[in-house]
Structure formats: C-alpha cells, structure tokens
Amino acid sequence: MTVDPADYDRRFARFAWGLLLYTIPVILWGAYVRASLSGDGCGDHWPLCDGELLPVEPSLKKAVEFTHRVTSGLAWVGALVGFIWSRRAFGAGRPARRAAGWVLVFMTTEALVGAAIVLLRMVASNPSLARAGWMGTHLMNTFLLLAAMTLLAWSASGRHIPRLESLRRHPWVALAIAGMCLTGISGAVAALGDTLFPASSLSEAIEQDFSPAAHLLLRLRIWHPFLALGAAAVILILAGRAWAIGRRGGTRKVALVLGIGALAQVMVGLLNVALLAPIWLQLVHLLLADLLWVHLVLLWALSDAASLEVCD
C-alpha cells in the first residue's frame, strides 16, 4: 500500500508521538493519586484546588492531587494544539484530522470523568460500588484516549489507520481488544480493593477473596487474575499468528513486543499478588498494560493494512 504524501507530516508526527509519551506518565501519576489516597487533596473543588487557584503551603496530599491536575491540564492543551494543527497540516477528510478530533474528545471526557470523581467524592477511602464503576469508566476512557493518540501519531507518520468496522476482518484482534478491556476494568476494581482493604499477608488476602463476609470489592478481585490469563493467552495466539504471516519487519517487531509484553504482564501481576500490591509495583503493572494496549492498537493497524494490500 503506497503512502499518500498528504497523510505525512514529520513535525506533526513527532509532536503526536511526544504527546502520547507525555500522557502515559500523567496516567501513571493519576494512579498514584488513587493508590496514595490523595484524591481528596483538593477537597471537593474542581477545577480549583480547595477553592484556590494556586494552593499556598499545600499538604503532601494536596500537592500530589494538584500536580496531577496541572499535568492533566497541560495534556488537554496539547490535545487542543494537535486538533488545531491537524486542520492546518492535513486536508479535509484525512485520517489524521479524524484522529486528532477523537483525541480531543477523549482527552475532554477524561477530564470530565476525573472532575465527576472529585465532585461526587469517589476518592480517598470511599469504598462504594459506585466508585468501582467510576474507576472502570475512567480506565475505559483512558484506553480509548491512548488508542486515539496512537492512531493519530501513526496516521501522521503516513501509515494506514483502520476503521472500527475492520475488526470484523480480524476476529483475533477484536477478541484481544475485548479481553484487554475486561481485564483493565477488573484490574481497576482489584487495585481499588487492594488500596482500601490492604492485607498483612498473602494468606489473609486469599481469605478475603473467598470470604462471604468480605467487602464485595474484595470478592470481585478474584476475577482479575482469570481474566488476565485469558487475555494474555489470546494476545499470545494473536502475536504468534501475526509473526507467522507477517511479511514486513514492522509487523513482526510489534508482534514480538506484544508477545513478550503479555508474558511480562502476567509475571508482574503474579508478583503484585505475592507482594500484596505495593504502590510502585501497581504503577509498573499499569505502565505495562498501557504499553501493551498501544502495541495491540498498532498491530491492528498493521494487520488491516496488510489485509487491504492482499485485496488490492
């Protein structure tokens, strides 16, 4: 498949990849806000922090929460810049224009979901099931945002980006995407349970998972490892198939990274359970999940481009 020069802009592509690389640490810092119980550092005020534009002599929790708001705000500004820039760099109807629009949409909904979590007090030590629902919603929006940002950078690099309906041609990709989404949502619930109901030993944690008297968040936590193993198995099969039939080095490289990433994620997940989910390891686990998701999106794009070439 030949690349249309109208779909390629080196400076914009560098900007788009840079925005993606910047956003991932912002996401990780948001997870640290939850894990450190700092979500109420700015009270129930948004966008102001405890009623102040710039906190004066902030506490540690307030500094953690305020830092996340500032970095998230800069990410939103970056999405807006990308949206405006794409209108200047690419013609009407070009893939990069569409992708830039979706990046701005999901960056905005990411901010709105975060605002709702603060205003509804779904933070700190709140153990409600509603909070678990908001965590799952936040995770799904984050995945959609990362997918849009990946496809934006990919399209600005002159590469093919697939449409949603193309998943019908790639059932293993669709199954892997569904598996990662379910695993991510269950992981958000499990991480919330680990934060709110810490165990002093592995045996106590296992007892919590199976005790009918335990909080529902803990009893739901047991589903995450099984969903994660299932998703990892699907991703390994997908990576193996892509490696076997891939005609280009790029497809094989992405498939290799995806396969190694799935195995690494399983090992880190098991270590996370064994060590009772320390914050630093939760962040590593989330980082691997985000990187795995980005490479899954890239493999989808490469697989669709290859299938279109065969059709041509």
C-alpha positions in Angstrom: 0.0 0.0 0.0 1.6 3.3 -1.1 1.7 6.2 1.3 -0.1 9.4 0.2 2.2 12.4 0.9 -0.9 14.3 2.0 -1.1 11.9 5.0 2.5 12.5 6.2 3.9 15.4 8.2 7.1 14.8 10.1 6.9 17.7 12.5 3.3 16.9 13.4 4.1 13.2 13.8 6.9 14.0 16.2 4.5 16.2 18.2 1.9 13.4 18.3 4.3 10.8 19.4 5.6 13.2 22.0 2.1 13.9 23.3 1.5 10.2 23.7 4.8 9.7 25.6 3.9 12.6 27.8 0.4 11.4 28.6 1.4 8.0 29.8 3.3 9.3 32.9 0.3 11.6 33.5 -1.9 8.5 33.6 0.5 6.8 36.0 0.5 9.8 38.3 -3.3 9.6 38.4 -3.0 6.0 39.5 -0.6 7.2 42.2 -3.2 9.7 43.4 -5.6 6.8 43.9 -3.1 4.4 45.5 -1.8 7.1 47.9 -5.3 8.1 48.9 -4.6 11.6 47.8 -7.7 12.0 45.6 -9.3 14.3 48.2 -6.2 16.5 48.5 -8.1 19.4 46.8 -11.3 18.7 48.7 -14.5 18.5 46.6 -13.5 21.6 44.5 -12.9 21.4 40.7 -11.2 22.9 38.7 -9.9 25.0 41.7 -7.9 23.2 44.4 -9.7 23.5 47.7 -11.1 26.8 46.5 -7.6 28.2 45.4 -6.2 28.7 42.0 -2.7 28.1 43.4 -2.5 26.3 46.7 -0.5 28.1 49.4 1.7 25.9 51.5 -0.1 22.7 50.4 -0.1 19.5 52.3 1.5 16.4 50.7 -1.9 15.0 49.6 -2.8 18.4 48.1 0.5 18.7 46.3 0.0 15.2 44.8 -3.5 15.9 43.6 -2.7 19.4 42.4 0.3 18.2 40.4 -1.9 15.7 38.6 -4.4 18.4 37.7 -1.7 20.6 36.3 -0.1 17.9 34.2 -3.5 16.7 33.0 -4.4 20.2 32.1 -1.2 20.5 30.0 -2.1 17.2 28.3 -5.5 18.7 27.4 -3.8 21.8 26.0 -1.6 19.5 23.9 -4.7 17.8 22.5 -6.2 21.1 21.6 -3.0 22.2 19.9 -2.9 18.9 18.0 -6.5 19.4 16.9 -5.9 22.9 15.6 -2.6 22.0 14.0 -4.1 19.0 12.2 -6.6 21.3 10.5 -3.6 23.2 9.1 -1.4 20.3 8.2 -3.9 17.9 6.6 -6.7 18.3 4.1 -10.3 17.7 4.8 -11.3 14.1 5.4 -7.7 13.0 6.1 -7.3 10.3 8.8 -5.0 12.5 11.0 -7.8 15.1 11.2 -10.3 12.5 12.4 -7.9 11.0 14.9 -7.0 14.5 16.2 -10.7 15.1 16.8 -11.1 11.9 18.7 -8.0 12.6 20.8 -9.5 16.0 21.9 -12.9 14.3 22.6 -11.4 11.6 24.8 -9.0 14.0 26.5 -12.0 16.1 27.4 -14.1 13.2 28.6 -11.0 12.1 30.6 -11.0 15.4 32.4 -14.8 15.4 32.9 -14.7 11.9 34.4 -11.9 13.0 36.7 -13.9 16.0 37.7 -17.0 13.9 38.4 -14.9 11.6 40.6 -13.8 14.5 42.7 -17.1 16.3 42.9 -19.0 13.1 43.7 -16.4 12.3 46.4 -15.4 9.0 44.7 -11.9 9.4 46.2 -9.7 8.5 49.1 -11.3 5.9 51.4 -14.7 5.8 49.7 -15.5 2.0 49.4 -18.8 2.3 47.5 -19.5 0.2 44.4 -20.4 3.4 42.6 -16.7 4.3 42.9 -15.7 1.0 41.4 -18.0 1.8 38.5 -16.3 5.2 38.1 -12.9 3.5 38.2 -13.9 1.2 35.4 -15.3 4.1 33.4 -12.1 6.0 33.9 -10.0 3.1 32.7 -12.0 2.5 29.6 -11.8 6.2 28.7 -8.1 6.1 29.2 -7.8 3.1 26.8 -9.9 4.9 24.2 -7.7 8.0 24.6 -4.5 6.0 24.2 -5.9 4.3 21.1 -6.8 7.6 19.5 -3.4 9.1 20.3 -1.6 6.1 18.9 -3.6 6.2 15.7 -3.1 9.9 15.4 0.7 9.6 15.6 0.6 6.5 13.3 -1.5 8.3 10.6 0.6 11.5 10.8 3.6 9.2 10.1 1.9 8.4 6.7 0.7 5.0 7.9 -2.7 3.3 7.4 -5.2 3.5 10.3 -8.1 1.1 10.5 -11.8 1.9 11.0 -13.8 0.2 13.7 -15.7 -1.9 11.3 -12.5 -3.5 10.1 -12.4 -5.6 13.3 -14.8 -7.9 11.5 -11.9 -9.0 9.3 -9.7 -9.5 12.3 -11.5 -11.6 14.9 -8.4 -12.4 17.0 -7.6 -8.7 17.2 -11.2 -8.0 18.3 -11.0 -10.7 20.9 -7.7 -9.4 22.2 -9.1 -5.9 22.5 -12.2 -7.1 24.3 -10.0 -9.2 26.6 -7.8 -6.3 27.5 -10.8 -4.0 28.2 -12.4 -6.6 30.5 -9.0 -7.2 32.2 -8.4 -3.5 32.6 -11.8 -2.9 34.2 -11.3 -5.8 36.6 -7.8 -4.6 37.3 -9.2 -1.1 38.3 -11.6 -2.8 40.7 -8.9 -5.1 42.1 -6.5 -2.1 42.6 -9.2 -0.2 44.4 -9.8 -3.2 46.7 -6.0 -3.5 47.4 -5.8 0.2 48.3 -8.9 0.3 50.5 -8.5 -3.1 52.2 -4.8 -3.9 52.5 -3.9 -7.3 53.8 -1.0 -8.1 56.1 -0.1 -11.4 54.4 -0.8 -13.4 51.2 -2.9 -15.9 53.2 -5.1 -13.1 54.6 -5.5 -11.7 51.1 -6.7 -15.1 49.7 -9.0 -15.5 52.7 -10.5 -12.1 51.9 -11.2 -13.1 48.3 -13.3 -16.1 49.3 -14.9 -14.9 52.5 -18.6 -14.2 52.1 -18.3 -11.6 54.8 -15.6 -9.6 52.9 -16.5 -6.4 51.1 -17.8 -7.0 47.5 -14.7 -5.2 46.1 -12.5 -7.9 47.6 -14.8 -10.8 46.4 -14.7 -9.3 42.9 -10.9 -9.1 43.0 -10.6 -12.8 42.3 -11.9 -12.5 38.8 -9.0 -10.3 37.7 -6.3 -13.0 37.5 -8.5 -15.3 35.5 -9.5 -12.6 33.0 -5.8 -11.5 32.8 -4.7 -15.1 32.0 -7.4 -15.4 29.3 -6.5 -12.1 27.7 -2.8 -13.0 27.8 -3.5 -16.3 26.1 -5.4 -14.6 23.3 -2.7 -12.0 22.8 0.0 -14.7 22.6 -2.0 -16.5 19.9 -2.6 -13.2 18.1 1.1 -12.4 18.3 2.1 -15.8 17.1 -0.2 -15.6 14.1 1.0 -12.2 13.2 4.6 -13.3 13.5 3.9 -16.3 11.3 2.1 -14.5 8.5 3.7 -11.1 8.8 5.5 -10.1 5.6 7.0 -6.9 7.0 9.6 -6.4 9.7 7.4 -3.8 11.4 4.5 -6.3 11.9 6.9 -8.9 13.2 8.6 -6.5 15.6 5.2 -5.3 17.0 4.0 -8.9 17.3 7.2 -9.8 19.2 6.9 -6.9 21.6 3.2 -7.8 22.1 4.0 -11.4 23.0 6.9 -10.5 25.3 4.7 -7.8 26.9 1.9 -10.2 27.6 4.2 -12.7 29.3 5.9 -9.9 31.3 2.5 -8.6 32.4 1.4 -12.0 33.7 4.7 -12.3 35.7 4.4 -8.8 37.1 0.7 -9.5 38.0 1.7 -12.6 39.9 4.5 -10.7 41.7 2.0 -7.9 42.5 -0.2 -10.5 44.2 2.7 -12.1 46.1 4.0 -8.8 47.4 0.5 -7.5 48.3 0.3 -4.8 45.7 2.9 -2.2 46.7 2.2 1.2 45.0 5.4 1.1 42.9 4.5 -2.3 41.5 1.0 -1.2 40.8 2.4 1.6 38.7 4.7 -0.8 36.8 1.7 -3.1 36.2 -0.3 -0.2 34.8 2.6 1.0 32.7 2.9 -2.4 31.1 -0.8 -2.5 30.5 -0.7 0.8 28.7 2.2 -0.1 26.6 0.6 -3.5 25.7 -2.6 -1.7 24.7 -0.6 0.8 22.5 1.1 -2.1 20.7 -2.2 -4.0 20.3 -3.6 -1.0 18.5 -0.5 -0.8 16.3 -0.8 -4.5 15.4 -4.5 -3.9 14.5 -3.4 -1.1 12.1 -0.6 -3.2 10.6 -2.8 -6.2 10.1 -5.6 -4.2 8.5 -3.1 -2.5 6.1 -1.7 -6.0 5.2 -5.2 -7.4 4.5 -6.1 -4.4 2.3 -2.8 -4.9 0.3 -3.8 -8.5 -0.3 -7.3 -7.4 -1.5 -5.7 -4.8 -3.8 
